[in-house]
C-alpha cells in the first residue's frame, strides 16, 4: 500500500515540478543542460521513481535509476508520503 501511495505522490510531484519550471531560474538552468539531471525518490527496498531534466524536457519513470544526480531514500513508502504531505500542507498554510 505504501508503494502505491508513493507512486501517487510521484505523479503529483511531476505536475508540481512542471508548474514550477516557468518560475524557477534553477529549474530552467537544469532544463537547458545537455547532461541529464536525475532526481530520484525511493525507499530502501527499491520502490520509487525518478524525474529527468534534459534538453528542455521533463520526464519521469516509476523505475529506479542506477546513477541519479540527487536521491532521497526513505525507510518505506508510508514515511515518504507522510513527510512529503506534511511539507506540502505546511507550506500551503503560509
Buried (B, 14 or more C-beta within 10 A) or exposed (E): EBBEBBBEBBEEBBEEBEEEBEEEEEBBEBBEEEEBBBBBBBBEEEBBBBBBBBEEEBEBBEEBBEEBBEBBEBEBBBBBBBEBEEEEEEEEEE
